[in-house]
Amino acid sequence: MGKILLLSALILLPTLTALSQDKSSSYPNYDLAPGVIPGSGFAAPTDDQWDLMYGYNELETQTGDNGLLGIAYDGTYIWISGRGTTANVNMFYLIDKQTGVLLDQFLTGTNSLWGIRDMCFDGEYICGGWEQGIYCYDITTHQAVDTIPIPTGMIFQRAVAYDPATDHFYCGNFASTCYEIDRNGTVIRSWSPSPLTTIYGMAWDDDAPDGPWLWVHDQTTPVSGSNIWQMDPLTLQYTGFHYTYCSPIGMEMAGGLEYSSDFTTYSTAMLVFNQGTPDAGVALEMYSILNLDLTPYGTPIVIPAGGGTFEFNISIQSHIPTADTVDVWTNVLLPTWTSYGPIINASVTLPPFSTLERDRVQNVPSSAPPGVYSYRAYIGDYLSTIYEMEYFYFTKSAADGGDGFDDWYCWGESFSGEALNEPDVPREFVLYPPYPNPFNQELVISFELSSASAYRLAVYDLQGREVSEFGFRISNLGLNKVVWDASGQASGVYFVKLIVDGRWSMVRKVVLMK
């Protein structure tokens, strides 16, 4: 399975795949790792974070500035700081957050070799570290409003983060002592950056379910150039977790760092800037409040020449405290790189903090060409915006042009208002609900065949991996029973799948509780 988070549905599927493979493009939306985790006050983490949302790798070309250093987000635009194209005349660059296009540029009012380094947004001003302290810049008037002085004994401020709850700033500079200060520059606390040796950026994250965290951007520990370390701001101790960001275009050295709670409608973001050739930035998805999961039952899925079916579960989780309405749809990408769909197309209203899931059966017609297919599910605003997409693969062994299914029918548990398009499938068998369910160790599985048939019975875990199977057999008509001994399996959700005559199937969900 795979997951891609998108913000625009106007990208054609074949184009999207090409961009996923060519990560040197400026404007693709793609993930380097699957999954997201919910944010503050929501459910417990379930998947990986650090998904790549955007890459801004043509900033140096657009600005003509080879000294780009810091990154910040004001709720609408991305700000990039640079030393400028004229000696000691420093600049701010205004960037469109989704496309990476340069929109405008302003003089910072500073005059130094490099100008403003790491930056943050305090809700009113862009605040950046430089030789004299924390430089505060009004985003409306484009004028400097204040410089918070450097603490005694500190020679420079490169890294800057802002905590809105205390109205305090955290700052650091390479291997020098780090400080928490107020708006007057008064030191609240200080600490050693060790074992980090080249701190260049900081970001404040108060959305993490187990936070808040202070994220620290370091150039050399470990040696790879761009390393984001997690620090507990209560104890001023590193947690031990760090994320090493490997750029798709070879950016090497850590620069500014910024965290935003409102970067997109349904997710927060970490904005990472790296110095290198070229200087460039990325937006990494951090926490999502709307999740999509697409789980096939029984993998690998191989459809015979005469057509057949596969079963899957589609689940949408809302971690939003109010009701929310989204569209959900599916389509299939054929081996010919053409898309068929939508197959499922429904609008659903999710109650606060809810999960909506449906078990479905998808048929594949006999006329479908052989090859590898991608089955895709989406949530968002149909034909306008995609919030999230997930997919899995299946294979069609051949095409016989026979009397298999006539269309890509999909049936099962329906979404509200959805008109199911179900074919006239022979129902000459039934897989009864296994019992007891939930069960502790042994599960009784019963099924009935109306005629002598070849069948296969197997059990799969939540990841679609086969954990037990009862082989291919020929059975006479009537009731059949088998007992699954699950003493060697972990507690959790499992799926019992019956396949009859190699093409018809049914699935039942069971829960093992030890």
LUMTI-897386 format. One record per residue (C-alpha): residue in three letters; x, y, z. Coordinates in pm, whole numbers, plus 32768, in hexadecimal, padded with zeros to 4 digits. Example, Ala and Ser with C-alpha at 12.3 -4.5 7.8 and 13.67 -1.06 7.14 Angstrom:
REM LUMTI-897386
Ala84CE7E3E830C/Ser85577F9682CA/
END
This chain:
REM LUMTI-897386
Met800080008000/Gly806781687FD7/Lys7FF182BD8036/Ile800B84107F8D/Leu7F90855A8017/Leu7F2586507F0A/Leu7E9987AF7F0C/Ser7E2F87C97DA1/Ala7D6786CC7CDD/Leu7DBC876E7B93/Ile7EF6869A7B6B/Leu7EB3856E7A89/Leu7F04841D7B1F/Pro801483BE7A22/Thr80B685117A59/Leu80AA84E37BCF/Thr815D83977BB8/Ala826D842C7AE2/Leu829E85437BDD/Ser82B184487CF5/Gln83D683A77C46/Asp847E84EE7BE1/Lys84A185AA7D29/Ser856886C57C8D/Ser843387807C18/Ser83D388BF7CD0/Tyr826188947CF1/Pro81FA872B7D2D/Asn813786BD7E5F/Tyr81BA856C7ECC/Asp8218849F7FFA/Leu836B840E804D/Ala82D38334815D/Pro816F82B2818F/Gly807F83208298/Val8032843D8383/Ile7FE5845F84F4/Pro7ED685338598/Gly7F248674864F/Ser7EEA870E87A4/Gly7DB7869A8862/Phe7D6585928762/Ala7D94841A8759/Ala7EDB836A87A3/Pro7FE383528690/Thr7FA7823E8593/Asp809D826F8474/Asp81E08315840F/Gln81FB848B83E4/Trp82F88557831C/Asp8247852D81CE/Leu82C8861980C3/Met81B48704804C/Tyr827087FD7F73/Gly83CF88437EFC/Tyr844589A77EB4/Asn8587896B7DF9/Glu858E8A887CFD/Leu85988BA27DFC/Glu87038BF77DB8/Thr86BC8C0F7C43/Gln85858CE57C7A/Thr86258DD57D72/Gly87858DE07CE2/Asp87F68DCB7E4D/Asn88F28CBB7EA4/Gly88E78D0D8016/Leu878A8C948078/Leu877B8C2C81E5/Gly86328C3D82A3/Ile84C78BD68275/Ala83848C448321/Tyr820C8C3382E0/Asp811A8D4E8330/Gly7FD88C878301/Thr7FC48CDF818F/Tyr811F8CF680F7/Ile82768C608129/Trp838C8D578179/Ile84F48D108117/Ser86188DE38196/Gly874E8E2480C5/Arg88868EF380CD/Gly881B8F9B7F86/Thr88B78FCC7E31/Thr896491107E95/Ala8A7391057F9D/Asn89EC913C80FD/Val888A918B8083/Asn87B890718115/Met86668FF68094/Phe85208F4780EB/Tyr84788E7C7FD6/Leu83038E317FD3/Ile82B18CD57F4A/Asp81698C2D7EEA/Lys81518B087FDB/Gln80BF8A0F7EE4/Thr817F8A557DA5/Gly82C58AE67E26/Val82A48C117D3C/Leu83488D597DA3/Leu82358E5D7DDA/Asp82ED8F8C7E65/Gln84288FFB7F18/Phe847A9103801F/Leu85AC91A280BC/Thr85DA911D821B/Gly8678925E8298/Thr87AE91A18308/Asn890191D3826B/Ser89F790BB82AB/Leu8AB18FA981F4/Trp899A8EA88222/Gly88738F5F82BF/Ile87518EA88365/Arg87848D3683B0/Asp867B8C55844B/Met851F8CEC846C/Cys83CE8CB38514/Phe82788D5E8511/Asp81E78DD8865B/Gly808B8E1D85D4/Glu80DF8F838574/Tyr824E8FA08516/Ile83548ED8845E/Cys84658EAB8562/Gly85C48E4984F2/Gly87178E1C858C/Trp883C8EF98529/Glu89758F9B85B8/Gln88C0908B86A3/Gly87AA8FAA8723/Ile864E8F4286B2/Tyr85D99027859B/Cys845F90668597/Tyr83C690C98449/Asp825F913B8409/Ile81CD906C82EA/Thr80CC917A8298/Thr819D92B8829B/His82E092078234/Gln839C92C4833F/Ala8479925A8462/Val83C8928E85B0/Asp84BE920D86B2/Thr8601915186F1/Ile860190768828/Pro8764908D88AF/Ile885D8F7188C1/Pro888B8ED88A1D/Thr89D08F338AC9/Gly8AE48E4A8A59/Met8A368DE78915/Ile8AE58E6187DC/Phe89D68E0A86DE/Gln88798D7B86B3/Arg88448C8D8593/Ala872B8BA88609/Val85E28C43867C/Ala84958BA786EB/Tyr83618C45878C/Asp827F8BB9889F/Pro81308C728891/Ala80C08BF089E6/Thr81DA8CA38A9F/Asp822D8DAC8998/His83958D3689B3/Phe849D8CF188AC/Tyr85938BD1889E/Cys86DD8C1B87F3/Gly88278B7387A7/Asn89658B9A86DE/Phe8A3B8A76866B/Ala8AE189DE87A5/Ser8AA48B108883/Thr89BF8B0F89B2/Cys884C8B0F8958/Tyr87558BFA8A00/Glu85E48C2F8A4C/Ile85A58DA78A5A/Asp84808E968A79/Arg84398FC28997/Asn852C90988A5D/Gly86488FA58A25/Thr86418F358B91/Val86C58DD38BB4/Ile85C48CE38C43/Arg86938BA68C1F/Ser87CE8B328B71/Trp885C89E08B10/Ser8979893B8A58/Pro892D88CC88F2/Ser8A0B8795891D/Pro8A21869F8875/Leu89B8877F8753/Thr8ACF885586CC/Thr8A41892985B0/Ile88E289A08606/Tyr88498A7D84FA/Gly86CD8A698524/Met85BD8A2F8628/Ala844289FE8616/Trp833589F28722/Asp823188DC8705/Asp810788E787F2/Asp802588018726/Ala80CE86B3876C/Pro7FF185D08842/Asp81168590892E/Gly81B386E8890D/Pro81F988068905/Trp834C87DA8860/Leu846888BC8801/Trp84FA884086B7/Val86698894867C/His8707889E8520/Asp88768839852B/Gln897788188413/Thr8A66870F848E/Thr89D78616858C/Pro89C2851984F0/Val8A9A858283CC/Ser89AD85AA82A8/Gly895B871A82AB/Ser87EC87378308/Asn8784869C8453/Ile864D86F88518/Trp866586A3868A/Gln8543868F877F/Met8570874288CD/Asp8487874A89FB/Pro846888BD8A52/Leu840188698BB7/Thr854487B08C07/Leu861D88478AF3/Gln868E86E68AA4/Tyr8695863B8950/Thr85A38519893D/Gly8691844C8867/Phe85B584608732/His864185118604/Tyr85DD851C8497/Thr86EA8532838C/Tyr865B85D9825A/Cys86EC855D8111/Ser869686538003/Pro862085D87EAF/Ile871186CA7E05/Gly884586B27EDE/Met881D87DA7FCC/Glu891B87A680DE/Met892E88A081FB/Ala882788F48301/Gly87988A5382F2/Gly86568AE28380/Leu853A8A1A8418/Glu83CB8A76844C/Tyr829589BE84C7/Ser81328A248463/Ser7FE889A984EE/Asp7F1A8A2F83CA/Phe7FE989E88295/Thr7ECF892081F2/Thr7D6488DE8248/Tyr7D9E878882DE/Ser7F0A87778345/Thr8025883483EC/Ala817C885C8351/Met82EE8877839D/Leu839B896A82B1/Val85058908827F/Phe860889DF81D1/Asn875A895B8168/Gln888D8A1280ED/Gly894189737FCA/Thr8951896F7E53/Pro884989E57E23/Asp87B58A767F62/Ala865889E57F7F/Gly853C8992806B/Val842D889180A4/Ala82E58871815F/Leu82C1872E8223/Glu816B86B88292/Met816C8689840B/Tyr8016863D849F/Ser7ED085FC83EA/Ile7D7286218477/Leu7CC78563835C/Asn7D50840D82FB/Leu7D00831581E8/Asp7D5681A281EE/Leu7D2480A480D8/Thr7D617F39813C/Pro7D467E11804B/Tyr7CDA7CC580DF/Gly7DCC7BB68076/Thr7F037C127FB4/Pro7F927BE97EB6/Ile7E547C147DE9/Val7E5B7B5B7C9C/Ile7D227B657BC5/Pro7CFC7A427ACC/Ala7CC47A6F7958/Gly7B4E7A437979/Gly7B2F7B617A70/Gly7AEE7B597BE4/Thr7AD37C207D23/Phe7BA27CA27E41/Glu7B337D2E7F90/Phe7BB17E628042/Asn7B667F4A8161/Ile7B5980C3813B/Ser7B6D818E827A/Ile7B61830582C2/Gln7BC38385841A/Ser7B6784E4848C/His7C25857F85AE/Ile7B6186C3858D/Pro7A85873D86B0/Thr7969879F85C3/Ala78A886E984B2/Asp795086F7835F/Thr78DE869681FF/Val79CC860A80FB/Asp79B3854F7FB3/Val7A3B83EE7F97/Trp7A7C83457E4A/Thr7B46822F7DAC/Asn7BCE81E17C54/Val7CBB80EA7BB8/Leu7DF8812F7AF5/Leu7E1E802979E1/Pro7F6A7F9C7965/Thr7F3880787833/Trp7F5081AD7918/Thr7DE8820878D8/Ser7CFC824379F8/Tyr7BA081B07A20/Gly7AAF824F7B14/Pro7A3082CA7BF3/Ile79B981777C6B/Ile794F81E37DC7/Asn78DB834D7DD5/Ala782D83CB7F0F/Ser781B84F57FF7/Val7832849D8168/Thr77FE856482A6/Leu78E9850083BD/Pro7879853C8523/Pro797C85D18612/Phe7A9D84E58666/Ser7A0883CA859C/Thr7A6E82AC84B9/Leu79A78245838A/Glu7A0580FC82E6/Arg796C801F81DB/Asp79BA7EBF8165/Arg79997EAC7FEB/Val79B57DB37ECE/Gln7A4E7E247D85/Asn7A2A7D577C4A/Val7B1A7D587B26/Pro7A857D0179D0/Ser7B0A7BE878F7/Ser7B557CE377E4/Ala7C467DA678C4/Pro7DA77D957832/Pro7EB57CCE78E7/Gly7FB37D7F79BF/Val7FDC7E3C7B07/Tyr7EC67F287B76/Ser7EB980367C80/Tyr7D7380507D40/Arg7D5281B07DD1/Ala7C7782587ED4/Tyr7C5B83CF7F12/Ile7BBE84BF800A/Gly7B8D862F7FC2/Asp7AB087057EE5/Tyr7A6986347DAF/Leu7AF886C97C6C/Ser7B8E87E87D32/Thr7C6C878E7E59/Ile7D08864E7EDB/Tyr7D5D8646804B/Glu7DE984E98050/Met7E1083BB7F6D/Glu7E6782527FB6/Tyr7E9B812D7ECB/Phe7EF57FBE7EAC/Tyr7F527EDE7D87/Phe7EAE7DAF7CEB/Thr7EFD7CDE7BB6/Lys7E267C5D7A99/Ser7EBF7B1D7A12/Ala7E2B7B3078B2/Ala7CFD7BA177EA/Asp7C1F7A9B774A/Gly7B017B7276CB/Gly7A0E7A757757/Asp78CB7A987817/Gly79627B1F7956/Phe78EF7C5B79FF/Asp78767D647911/Asp78F27E8F79D7/Trp79BD7F097AFF/Tyr789D7ED27BF1/Cys78D77F1B7D61/Trp77ED7EB47E76/Gly77DD7E6F7FEA/Glu77A57F5F810B/Ser7728809F8069/Phe7772820980B6/Ser764D82EC8107/Gly758C83457FCB/Glu765C825F7EEF/Ala75A881907DE5/Leu7658803F7DD9/Asn76947FAB7C82/Glu769E7E377CCD/Pro76B27D287BC2/Asp75E77BEC7BC8/Val76F27B217C7B/Pro76AC79AF7CB5/Arg7673797D7E29/Glu76A478087E38/Phe776978187F7A/Val776778CE80C6/Leu7870790F81CD/Tyr77BC79238319/Pro78327A0F842E/Pro7947795684E8/Tyr790D791B865B/Pro794F7976876A/Asn79AA7AD686FF/Pro7A707B6687AB/Phe7B267A2287FF/Asn7C4279BD88E2/Gln7CF378A1882F/Glu7C1677C28755/Leu7B2C78448649/Val7A207773859E/Ile79FC77C8842C/Ser78C877478376/Phe786C77628208/Glu776E76C38122/Leu778876617FB3/Ser765A76197ED6/Ser772575387DF2/Ala787074807DEA/Ser797375927DC5/Ala7AE375DB7DE9/Tyr7B2076C67F08/Arg7C3C77677FC9/Leu7C1D77E8812B/Ala7D2578CE81C3/Val7D5479C882DF/Tyr7E037B1882B8/Asp7E7C7C1E83AE/Leu7E327D9183A7/Gln7F567DCF82B9/Gly7ECA7CD581BD/Arg7FCF7BCA820C/Glu7F5D7A608208/Val7F8879C88363/Ser7ED2787C8332/Glu7E4077BC820F/Phe7D7B767D81E4/Gly7DE77635807C/Phe7D2D75FC7F38/Arg7C2874EB7F5C/Ile7B0074547EA9/Ser79CD744D7F82/Asn787B73AF7F5E/Leu774674837F85/Gly76C974D480DF/Leu775475638222/Asn78CA755B8267/Lys797F75B383A8/Val7AEA75F18400/Val7B8D76648543/Trp7CA377668541/Asp7D9877478661/Ala7E1F78A88692/Ser7EF2785F87C4/Gly802C78CA8707/Gln7F9D7A168694/Ala7F9B7B6A873C/Ser7E5B7C1287AC/Gly7DBB7CEA86A0/Val7CD87CF58571/Tyr7CE17BDB846E/Phe7C207B898331/Val7B9B7A3582C9/Lys7B817A15814F/Leu7AD07904808A/Ile7B1578E77F13/Val7A3878017E43/Asp7A9377857CE7/Gly7BB678777CD8/Arg7AE679B07CA4/Trp79C679DE7D9B/Ser7A187A3D7EFF/Met79957AB6804F/Val7A4A7B4D817A/Arg79F77B5982ED/Lys7AA47C3183F3/Val7AFF7B988545/Val7BAC7C15867E/Leu7CA67B4A8747/Met7CB57BB388B5/Lys7DA87B04899D/
END
